[in-house]
Amino acid sequence: MFRKPTERAFAPRTTRPTACFSVTAEAEPGIMPRVLELFAKRGLVPSLWHSKVAPTGELTIDVQMDGMEAPLARQIAASLRQIWGVATVLTAEKG
C-alpha cells in the first residue's frame, strides 16, 4: 500500500547551518577513526562523510554536520589540526 507523504516529511531538518570540514592527511589507517572520534565522543553522527585516497597517497576526508553551531565547529577544527598526520583542515558553513 502506498501512502502519500505528509508535508511534515519535507520540512527542513534544522534551521541551524551545516558545518563543513575538509581534512587532508597522510593515508594512514588510524587517521579516519581519529577524525570520527572527535564527533563520536560528543554524541554526534556526521550527516555526510566522504573519504578518498589520491594516487599520490594523500587522504582527503570531507565531513558535514547538520545543525552545528560555529563555536563547536571551530573547536572541532582545532582538534582536527592536532591529529598526527593531518596536514590541513579547511572549514566552511552552508545554509
C-alpha positions in Angstrom: 0.0 0.0 0.0 1.3 3.4 -1.0 1.0 6.3 1.5 1.1 9.9 0.4 3.9 11.7 2.2 2.9 14.4 4.6 4.1 18.0 4.4 6.0 17.5 7.6 8.2 14.9 5.9 9.5 17.6 3.6 10.1 20.2 6.3 13.8 21.2 6.8 15.5 19.1 9.4 17.2 22.1 11.0 17.3 25.8 10.9 20.9 26.0 12.0 23.8 26.0 9.5 25.7 22.9 8.3 29.4 22.9 9.3 31.7 21.5 6.6 35.2 20.2 7.3 37.8 19.2 4.7 40.7 17.3 6.1 43.9 16.4 4.1 46.2 13.9 5.7 48.6 11.1 5.2 46.9 7.9 4.0 47.4 6.0 7.3 44.9 3.5 8.8 44.5 5.4 12.1 43.5 8.8 10.6 39.9 8.1 9.8 38.9 6.7 13.2 40.7 9.6 15.0 38.7 12.1 12.9 35.4 10.3 13.5 36.2 10.1 17.3 36.1 13.9 17.6 32.4 13.7 16.6 31.5 10.4 18.3 32.8 11.5 21.8 30.4 14.4 21.6 27.5 12.1 20.6 27.4 13.4 17.1 26.9 11.4 13.8 28.1 13.3 10.7 25.3 13.9 8.2 27.9 13.3 5.4 31.3 11.5 5.3 33.3 11.1 2.1 36.9 9.9 2.0 39.3 9.3 -0.8 42.9 8.4 -1.3 44.6 10.1 -4.2 47.2 8.3 -6.4 49.8 10.4 -4.6 48.9 8.7 -1.3 47.1 11.7 0.2 43.9 11.1 2.1 41.0 13.6 1.8 38.1 13.4 4.2 35.1 15.6 3.8 32.7 15.8 6.7 29.4 17.7 7.1 27.5 18.1 10.3 23.9 19.5 10.1 22.9 22.0 12.8 26.4 22.5 14.3 26.9 25.9 15.8 30.0 27.9 14.8 31.8 27.8 18.2 31.7 24.0 18.3 32.8 23.7 14.7 35.8 25.9 15.5 36.6 23.7 18.5 36.4 20.5 16.4 38.5 22.1 13.6 41.2 23.0 16.1 41.2 19.4 17.5 41.4 18.0 13.9 44.5 20.1 13.3 46.2 18.4 16.3 45.8 14.9 15.0 49.1 13.3 13.9 49.3 13.0 10.1 46.8 15.7 9.4 48.2 18.3 7.0 45.4 20.8 6.6 41.8 21.4 7.8 39.6 23.7 5.9 36.2 24.7 7.3 33.1 26.3 5.8 29.5 26.9 6.7 26.5 26.5 4.5 22.8 27.1 4.8 
